């Protein structure tokens, strides 16, 4: 987190869960970044990760994804539907250095 901040970056999580639920989880996990609620899928739609095929008759869902967006709103790096929620920190740092 310190290196991301040193490079001018900011981490923000986006979830389709109700904000109170996300804030409770963030408190339990002692997360040091804000969580934004996206129950209407505006962010998911804007970033092209909503309406991906859902499994097990779930219908459309937002896919797990990670984006590095520069100050002017351009996507500098992304990873769509990672198999795990592991964040490839070296890739994120590299993208920030190029922004």
Secondary structure, DSSP 8 states (H G I E B T S, - for coil): -HHHHHTT---EEEESS-HHHHHHHHHHHT-SSEEEE-TT-HHHHHTT-SSB--STT--SB---EEEEE-TTS-EEEEEES-SSS---HHHHHHHHHH-
